[in-house]
Amino acid sequence: MSSTPTDPLHPVDREITQAKIAFTRVMFSRDDDTTYMGFSALVVAVEKAFQKLAILTKGEPKTKVLMDRARRDRKQDELLNYVKQVRHADSHTARDLASRSDGRITILAGEPVLIKGMNFDEFGQLIEVIHDPAYAEPRVRAKPPGFYLEPVVNRGNHYMPPKSHLGKEIDGFEVLVVGFYTLYYYRKLVEDVRNALQ
């Protein structure tokens, strides 16, 4: 929801708008630098949005439950905690937080397998594994080419890209996945706070 300068949450909305713009840059990026800068800008914007929201709702009984839950989520949820740590690590290290990967295929088999072929879609996603039925059926994991998040270190603690968000399994190594869920969470939080204040 868009706000006016007289809306008390207008400063938060500006940050969410910046996060949306940054996410759009990531989605349509054609080069690594633009992807990296877009993701970094998204992380900064949502962190600033949360801090401003916390300041603007401090002592407000109507939003206490929402803000307490958000603070708990930011500590306990893998994705939200990772994003918070990425923000700090990006400010205090010279290490890249994400990098290009050419993709990888992993074949898991406890016994002999014979793979005759694999089919992929135009985006590099594995569609089908063709194997010889005389052998065990292989389990194949394919990681398509893309821009992937790296583990981060903040104050000596290591944080791996998230495998879950609010109890649901996600591919937290993919920049677009983490960016999408991050933006969605904070947009929803701002919307919920705005509704509680009315």
C-alpha positions in Angstrom: 0.0 0.0 0.0 1.3 3.4 -0.9 1.3 6.1 1.7 1.4 9.9 1.8 4.1 12.0 3.6 1.5 12.5 6.5 1.2 8.8 7.0 3.3 7.9 10.1 4.6 4.8 8.3 5.7 6.8 5.2 9.4 6.4 6.1 9.0 2.6 6.2 7.1 2.6 2.9 9.9 4.4 1.2 12.3 1.7 2.3 10.0 -1.1 1.2 9.7 0.7 -2.2 13.5 0.7 -2.4 13.5 -3.0 -1.6 11.0 -3.6 -4.4 13.1 -1.7 -6.9 16.2 -3.6 -5.8 14.4 -6.9 -6.2 13.3 -6.0 -9.7 16.9 -5.2 -10.6 17.9 -8.7 -9.4 15.1 -10.4 -11.3 16.0 -8.7 -14.6 19.7 -8.5 -14.2 21.9 -9.8 -17.0 25.2 -9.5 -15.2 26.7 -10.5 -11.9 27.5 -7.0 -10.6 23.9 -5.8 -11.1 22.6 -8.9 -9.4 25.0 -8.5 -6.5 24.3 -4.8 -6.0 20.5 -5.4 -6.3 20.5 -8.1 -3.6 22.7 -6.0 -1.4 20.4 -3.0 -1.8 17.3 -5.1 -1.0 18.9 -6.4 2.2 19.8 -2.8 3.3 16.4 -1.5 2.5 14.4 -4.2 4.4 16.7 -3.9 7.4 16.2 -0.1 7.4 12.5 -0.6 7.0 12.4 -2.9 10.1 14.5 -0.5 12.2 12.2 2.4 11.2 9.1 0.4 11.9 10.5 -0.6 15.4 11.2 3.1 16.2 7.8 4.3 14.9 5.8 1.6 16.9 7.9 1.7 20.1 5.5 1.7 23.0 2.4 1.2 20.8 0.2 -1.5 22.4 -1.7 -2.2 19.1 1.5 -3.4 17.4 3.3 -5.0 20.3 2.3 -8.6 19.4 3.3 -8.1 15.8 6.6 -6.5 16.5 7.5 -9.1 19.2 6.8 -11.9 16.7 8.9 -10.2 14.0 11.8 -9.8 16.5 11.5 -13.5 17.4 11.3 -14.4 13.7 14.4 -12.4 12.9 16.4 -14.4 15.6 14.9 -17.9 15.0 13.9 -18.1 11.3 16.8 -19.3 9.1 16.0 -16.9 6.2 15.4 -13.8 8.2 18.4 -14.3 10.5 20.6 -15.0 7.5 19.4 -11.8 5.8 20.1 -9.8 8.9 23.6 -11.3 9.1 24.2 -10.7 5.4 23.5 -7.0 6.0 26.1 -6.8 8.8 28.7 -8.9 6.9 28.2 -6.8 3.8 29.0 -3.7 5.8 32.0 -5.1 7.7 33.8 -7.5 5.2 35.3 -7.3 1.8 34.1 -10.8 0.9 31.5 -11.5 -1.8 28.2 -12.7 -0.4 27.1 -14.3 -3.6 28.7 -15.7 -6.7 28.0 -17.2 -10.1 27.8 -20.9 -10.3 28.0 -22.9 -13.6 25.6 -25.5 -12.1 26.2 -29.0 -10.8 24.7 -32.4 -11.0 25.0 -34.8 -8.1 24.1 -38.5 -8.5 23.3 -40.4 -5.3 23.5 -44.1 -5.5 24.3 -46.8 -3.0 24.6 -49.4 -5.7 25.4 -49.5 -9.5 23.3 -47.3 -11.7 23.2 -46.7 -15.5 22.0 -43.4 -16.7 21.2 -43.2 -20.4 20.3 -39.6 -20.5 19.0 -36.4 -18.8 16.6 -33.8 -20.2 16.6 -30.2 -19.1 14.3 -27.3 -19.8 15.4 -24.0 -21.3 16.2 -22.6 -17.8 18.6 -25.5 -16.9 16.1 -27.3 -14.6 16.4 -31.1 -14.7 13.1 -32.5 -16.0 13.9 -36.2 -16.5 16.5 -38.8 -15.8 16.5 -41.8 -18.2 18.1 -44.8 -16.6 18.4 -48.5 -17.4 15.8 -50.4 -15.3 18.2 -53.4 -15.0 20.1 -51.2 -12.5 19.1 -49.3 -9.4 17.1 -46.1 -9.9 19.5 -43.1 -9.3 18.6 -40.1 -7.2 19.8 -37.1 -9.1 20.0 -33.5 -7.8 20.6 -30.7 -10.3 21.7 -27.2 -9.4 21.2 -25.1 -12.6 23.6 -22.2 -13.4 22.8 -19.1 -11.5 23.8 -16.6 -8.8 24.0 -18.2 -5.4 24.5 -17.0 -1.9 27.5 -17.8 0.1 27.9 -18.6 3.8 28.6 -15.4 5.7 30.7 -14.7 8.8 29.6 -12.0 11.3 31.5 -11.5 14.5 33.1 -14.9 14.2 29.8 -16.8 13.8 29.1 -18.6 10.5 25.7 -18.4 8.9 24.8 -20.7 6.0 22.2 -19.8 3.4 18.8 -20.8 4.7 17.1 -24.1 4.0 13.8 -23.0 5.5 11.6 -20.0 6.0 8.8 -20.0 8.6 8.8 -23.8 8.7 8.8 -24.4 5.0 11.7 -25.8 3.1 13.3 -23.5 0.5 16.3 -23.3 -1.8 18.0 -20.6 0.2 21.2 -20.6 -1.9 19.3 -18.9 -4.8 19.4 -15.1 -4.6 16.0 -14.8 -6.2 14.4 -17.2 -3.7 15.8 -15.4 -0.7 15.0 -12.0 -2.1 11.4 -12.9 -2.9 10.7 -14.4 0.6 12.5 -11.5 2.3 10.5 -8.9 0.5 7.2 -10.7 0.9 7.8 -11.1 4.7 8.6 -7.4 5.3 5.8 -6.1 3.0 3.3 -8.3 4.9 4.7 -7.1 8.3 4.3 -3.4 7.3 0.7 -4.1 6.0 -0.2 -5.9 9.3 1.2 -3.1 11.4 -0.7 -0.5 9.3 -3.9 -2.5 9.8 -3.3 -2.8 13.5 -2.9 1.0 13.9 -6.2 1.7 12.2 
